Amino acid sequence: MNHKGFTLIETLIYLLLFAILMGGIAAVAYLVLESAGRGQSKVVMQEEGDFLLGKINWGLTGASNATVTPTTLTLSKFGFSNQLIFAASGTKLTLKQGAGLATNLNSDAVNLSGIVFTDIPALNGRPEGVSASATLTTLTPNGVTISQNFQTTKYLRK
């Protein structure tokens, strides 16, 4: 007697192997998508940090005078009739020219915390300088918080 086809046990074994294979594929796909989201969030945060430090360095370039408090940097800059004021406002870094309106420099996707401006006094022929450091924080698409510290130092040329 010649029976063609699969037995019930063979069918169950094949279904089990197929389910294990599909579960593994789904887990790998989830990890790849999660990693891509985390990577994208890190890139956005890095770009925002570089932009903020670039703005601070731009303000300090050509500055004739700097007044520094831990959360505010006020600059007199050649070619500008009003002072430039960098200040922490909640989770934002703002830039204001004179009595004008303050403009947020970082987006809503990235939060600023722990910003500290430090005056570096002129000493032994070294010019006066300013150091700025801050921590930026953002959320990945799945809600994980990531943060990174940023720091820059610029010396004034008078």
KOLGUVO-573299 format. One record per residue: residue number from 1; x, y, z of N, C-alpha, C in turn; residue in one letter. Coordinates in steps of 0.2 Angstrom, whole numbers. Atoms other than C-alpha are relative to their C-alpha. Last residue first. Example, Ala and Ser with C-alpha at 12.3 -4.5 7.8 and 13.67 -1.06 7.14 Angstrom:
% KOLGUVO-573299
   num      nu      nv      nw     cau     cav     caw      cu      cv      cw   residu
     2      -4      -6      -1      68      -5      36      -4       5       3        S
     1       4      -6       0      62     -22      39       4       6       0        A
//
This chain:
% KOLGUVO-573299
   num      nu      nv      nw     cau     cav     caw      cu      cv      cw   residu
   158       2      -7      -1     203     463     103       5       5      -4        K
   157      -5      -4       3     203     445      98      -2       7       0        R
   156       2      -6       4     192     435     109       7       3      -2        L
   155      -4      -6      -3     197     417     113      -2       6      -4        Y
   154      -2      -5       5     184     403     110       3       6       3        K
   153      -4      -5      -3     180     387     120       3       5      -6        T
   152      -4      -3       4     167     374     115       4       6       4        T
   151      -4      -5      -3     158     360     124       4       4      -5        Q
   150      -4      -4       5     144     348     120       4       6       4        F
   149      -3      -6      -2     137     334     131       4       3      -6        N
   148      -7      -1       2     126     321     124       2       6       3        Q
   147      -3      -7      -1     109     314     129       7       0      -2        S
   146      -7       0       2      97     299     124       3       7       1        I
   145      -4      -6       0      80     296     131       7      -1      -1        T
   144      -6       1      -4      71     280     125       3       7       0        V
   143       1      -3      -6      53     284     119       6      -1       5        G
   142       3       4      -5      52     272     105       0       2       7        N
   141       7       2       1      55     285      92      -4      -5       4        P
   140       0       5       6      71     290     101      -8      -1      -2        T
   139       3       6       0      69     305     113       1      -4      -6        L
   138       6       1       5      81     320     114      -3      -7       2        T
   137       4       6      -2      93     327     127      -5       0      -6        T
   136       6       1       4     107     340     124      -3      -6       1        L
   135       3       7       1     119     344     138      -6       1      -4        T
   134       7       1       0     129     361     138      -2      -8      -1        A
   133       1       7       0     146     369     139      -8      -2       1        S
   132       7       1       0     152     386     134      -1      -8       0        A
   131       2       7       1     169     393     137      -7      -1       1        S
   130       7       2      -3     173     411     134       0      -7      -1        V
   129       4       5       4     190     419     131      -6      -2       4        G
   128       6       2      -3     201     434     136      -3      -5      -4        E
   127       6      -5       0     218     434     127      -6      -3       4        P
   126       5       4       3     234     424     132      -7       5       0        R
   125       0       0       7     248     436     135      -6      -3      -3        G
   124      -7       1       3     251     431     153       0       0      -8        N
   123      -6       1      -5     233     430     158       6      -2      -4        L
   122      -7      -1       3     217     436     150       5      -1       5        A
   121      -4      -6       0     202     429     160       6       0      -4        P
   120      -7       2      -1     192     414     154       4       7       0        I
   119      -5      -5       2     174     418     157       7      -3       1        D
   118      -6      -2      -5     163     403     159       4       5      -3        T
   117      -4      -4       3     145     400     151       6       2       5        F
   116      -4      -4      -4     136     385     158       5       4      -5        V
   115      -5      -4       3     122     376     150       3       4       5        I
   114      -7      -1      -3     115     362     161       5       5      -4        G
   113       0      -1      -7     100     358     150       7       1       2        S
   112      -7      -3      -3      95     360     132       0       0       7        L
   111       0      -4      -5      81     349     124       7       2       3        N
   110      -6       0      -4      80     343     107       0       5       5        V
   109      -2       7      -1      64     339      97       6      -1       4        A
   108       4       4      -5      57     356     100       2      -7       1        D
   107       7       2       1      71     364      90      -4      -3       6        S
   106       1       7       1      86     373      96      -7      -1      -1        N
   105      -5       3       5      90     391      92       0      -7       0        L
   104      -3       7      -2      75     399     100       5      -2      -5        N
   103       1       5       5      74     418      95       3      -7       3        T
   102      -5       5      -1      73     432     108      -3      -6      -5        A
   101       3       7      -3      63     447     103       5      -5      -1        L
   100       4       4       4      73     463     101      -3      -6       3        G
    99       6       1      -3      80     474     115      -5      -4      -4        A
    98       2      -6      -3      98     472     109      -7      -2       4        G
    97      -4      -6       2      99     457      98      -3       6       3        Q
    96       4      -6       0      92     441     106       5       5      -2        K
    95      -5      -5       3      98     423     104      -5       6      -1        L
    94       3      -5       4      89     409     114       6       5      -2        T
    93      -5      -5       0      95     392     120      -3       6      -5        L
    92      -2      -3       6      80     382     124       6       4       1        K
    91      -4       6       4      75     369     138       3       3      -7        T
    90       3       7      -1      69     383     150       5      -5      -3        G
    89       6      -1      -2      77     399     143      -4      -6       0        S
    88       4       6      -1      95     398     143      -6       3       2        A
    87       2       1      -7     103     415     136      -4      -7       0        A
    86       1       7       0     114     421     121      -3      -2       8        F
    85       1       3      -7     113     440     121      -2      -7      -2        I
    84       3       6       1     120     450     106       0      -4       7        L
    83      -4       6      -2     123     468     109      -4      -6      -2        Q
    82       2       3      -6     116     481      98       4      -6       2        N
    81       2      -6      -5     124     492      85      -2      -2       6        S
    80       7       0      -3     132     477      77      -1       5       4        F
    79       4       0       6     148     479      65      -8      -1       2        G
    78      -1      -5       5     160     474      79      -5      -1      -6        F
    77      -3       3       6     152     463      92       1       6      -5        K
    76       0      -6       4     147     468     110       4      -3      -6        S
    75      -5      -2       4     142     451     118       0       7      -4        L
    74       2      -6       3     131     445     132       6       3      -4        T
    73      -6      -3       3     132     427     137      -2       6      -4        L
    72       1      -5       5     119     421     149       7       2      -2        T
    71       5       2       6     117     405     159      -1       5      -5        T
    70       0       7       1     133     405     171      -5      -2      -6        P
    69       3       3      -6     135     424     169      -1      -8      -2        T
    68       2       7      -1     147     431     156      -3      -1       7        V
    67       3       1      -7     149     448     149      -3      -6       1        T
    66       4       5      -2     160     448     133      -2       1       7        A
    65       1       0      -7     168     463     124      -5      -6       2        N
    64      -4      -4      -3     175     466     107       0      -1       8        S
    63       3      -3      -5     167     451      98       5       5       4        A
    62       0      -7       1     174     448      81      -3       3       6        G
    61      -5      -2       5     171     429      82      -2       8      -1        T
    60      -6      -2      -3     161     427      99       6       2      -5        L
    59       1      -6      -4     144     427      91       7       2       3        G
    58       1      -6       4     150     415      77      -1       6       4        W
    57      -7      -2       3     157     403      90      -1       6      -5        N
    56      -4      -4      -6     140     404     100       7       2      -3        I
    55       3      -6      -1     131     400      83       4       4       6        K
    54      -2      -4       5     143     386      79      -3       7       1        G
    53      -7      -2      -1     140     378      96       3       5      -6        L
    52      -1      -5      -6     122     379      94       7       2       1        L
    51       3      -6       2     123     371      76       0       5       6        F
    50      -5      -4       4     135     358      81      -3       6      -2        D
    49      -6      -2      -4     123     353      95       5       4      -4        G
    48       2      -6      -4     108     353      84       6       2       4        E
    47       1      -6       4     117     342      71      -2       6       4        E
    46      -7      -2       1     123     330      85      -1       6      -5        Q
    45      -3      -3      -5     105     329      91       7       2      -1        M
    44       3      -6      -1      98     325      74       3       4       6        V
    43      -2      -5       5     111     312      71      -3       7       1        V
    42      -7      -2      -2     108     304      88       2       5      -5        K
    41       0      -4      -5      89     303      84       7       3       2        S
    40       3      -6       3      92     295      67       0       6       6        Q
    39      -5      -3       4     103     282      75      -2       7      -3        G
    38      -5      -3      -5      90     278      88       6       4      -3        R
    37       3      -6      -3      77     276      74       5       3       6        G
    36       1      -5       5      88     265      64      -3       6       3        A
    35      -7      -2       1      92     254      79       0       6      -5        S
    34      -2      -4      -7      74     252      83       7       3      -1        E
    33       4      -6       0      70     247      64       2       4       7        L
    32      -3      -4       6      85     234      64      -4       7       0        V
    31      -7      -3      -2      80     227      81       3       5      -5        L
    30       1      -5      -5      62     225      75       6       3       3        Y
    29       3      -6       3      67     217      59      -1       5       5        A
    28      -5      -4       3      78     205      69      -2       6      -4        V
    27      -4      -3      -5      64     200      80       6       4      -3        A
    26       3      -5      -3      52     197      66       4       4       5        A
    25       0      -5       5      64     186      56      -3       7       3        I
    24      -7      -3       0      67     176      72       0       6      -5        G
    23      -1      -4      -7      48     174      75       7       3       0        G
    22       3      -7       1      46     169      56       1       4       7        M
    21      -3      -4       5      59     155      58      -3       7      -1        L
    20      -7      -3      -3      52     149      74       4       4      -5        I
    19       2      -5      -6      34     148      67       7       3       3        A
    18       2      -6       4      41     139      51      -2       6       5        F
    17      -7      -3       3      50     126      62      -2       7      -4        L
    16      -4      -2      -6      33     123      72       7       4      -3        L
    15       3      -6      -2      23     122      56       4       3       6        L
    14      -1      -5       5      35     109      49      -3       7       2        Y
    13      -8      -2       0      35      99      65       1       5      -5        I
    12      -1      -4      -6      15     100      65       8       2       1        L
    11       2      -7       1      15      94      47       1       4       6        T
    10      -4      -3       4      26      79      51      -2       7      -2        E
     9      -6      -2      -4      16      74      66       5       4      -5        I
     8       1      -5      -5       0      74      56       6       3       4        L
     7       4       2      -5       7      63      42      -1       6       5        T
     6      -3      -1      -7      12      70      26      -4      -2       5        F
     5       2      -6      -5       7      65       9       4       0       6        G
     4      -4      -6       1       7      49      -2      -3       5       4        K
     3       3      -6      -2       2      32       4       4       6      -1        H
     2      -4      -6       1       8      16      -6      -4       7       2        N
     1       4      -6       0       0       0       0       4       6       0        M
//
